[in-house]
């Protein structure tokens, strides 16, 4: 039971880390796109 709980906790932690990484990547991409758009206009 403890092993299954640890596995579920590790899976949730990895999922949250991947979600945060994807959110940061999308935010950086949008910021770079807005900066390039403002620079060229």
N, C-alpha and C positions, 0 to 999 in steps of 0.2 A: 504493500500500500504506500509506504514511504517512497519507494522507488518510482511508482507511477506518479506520485505527487511531485517529485523532483523533476521527472521527465516533462510533466505538464507545465511546471514553472519555467523550465529552460526553454520550452517551445514558445510559451507566451512572451518570455523575455526576448528571444530571437525575433519573434514576429513584431514586437514593439520597436526593436532596434532597426529592423529593416524598414518599417513604416516611417520612422523618424529620419532615416537616411534618405529615403525616397522623397520625403517632404522637403528636406534641406536641399536636395539636388534640384527639385522643381523650383524652389524659391530662388536659388542661385541662377538657374537658367532664365527665369522670368526677370530677375534683376539685371542680368547681363543683356537680355533682349531689350529691356526698356532703356538701359543706358546707351546701347548702340543706336536705338531708334531716336533718342533725344540728341545724340551726338551728330547723327547724319541729318537731322531736320533742324 
